[in-house]
């Protein structure tokens, strides 16, 4: 089992949760949250490494949804941000900034 945590910015904002709230369809949000449960159970499915420890999770529904996350230690998965195919490069850029910030603030 993995522990899923949402990245929280220094100002308290949570980019991934804000993205989820903006989705117009409740059923889509539910499917994404179920996918996070599968991720926590170790079922990574369609994922690929992007850069500097950031991974991209492809969701096989919607307009090419992608979720960006990191791997911290052996069992912690910080979820950074998400988007769709149309915002992919911007989302990756944000994920990289968020990942660097998360690692800086969570070093032990």
N, C-alpha and C positions, 0 to 999 in steps of 0.2 A: 504494500500500500504506500502511496505517496500522499504527502500533505500539500493541498492546493491552497495558496495564499494569493490575494489580490495585491498587486503593487499599489502603494499609497504614496502620492507625492508629498513633499515636505509641507505643502499647504493643506493637506488632508483630502485632496481630490483623488478619486480612484478612476483612472481613464477607462479601464475595461468595464466597470460597472456603469459608468456614464454611457458608454457605447451601448450596452445591453438595454438600458432604460430608453434610449432613443429608438430602438427597433420598434416598428409599428405593430408587429404581430406577436401576440402573447405566446402562440404555439411555437414560433421560431425561437423565442427566448427560452422556452421550456426545453426544446430540443438541444439547444446549446448547453444549457445547464446539465442536462443528462449526459452530454458528451464530456463535460468536465468530470462528472462522476466516474465515467469509464476511464478517463485519463488518470484519475486518482487511484483507480484499481490496477493501473499498470498497462491498460490497453491503449497504447499510443496511436495505433492506427496510422493514418496518412500524415506523417510528420517528416520534416527534413530540417537539418541544421542550416542556419542562414549565415551568421557571422558572430564572432566573439561570444559564443555560448548561447546565442539566441536561437530558438527553434520556432518553426512555423507549423501550426496544426491546420490542415485543410479540412473544412467541413463540406460534406458532399450534398449540401442543399443550399438554397438561397443563391445570391449573385456571386458565388465564389468566395464565401466567407473564409477568413483566415484569423487565427488567434496566435499571438506571439507570446512566448514564455521562455523562461530560463530554467536551468537546473542548478540548484544550490545544494551542495553536498550530495548525499546518496538518495534522499527521499523527499526533498522539498522542491516544489514547482511554483515559482512566482509567476502568476499570469500578468502580463504587462499591458497589452492593448490588443485591439482587434480592428478589423475592417473588411473590405471586400477587394476583389481583383482590381477595381478601378482606383483604389487608394493604396495599393500595395507598397509602392516605394516610400511614400510618406509614412505609412504605418511602420515599415521597417526602420526608417530613420528615427521615429518616435520611440520604438521599442529599444533601439540601441541606446538612446539617451536615458530612458527609464531603467534599463538594465545596469548601466554604469552607475546611475544614482542609487539603485537598490543595493548593489554590491558595496558601494562606498559607505552607505548608512547601516549596513547589516554585517559588516566584517566583525568577526569575533576574535 
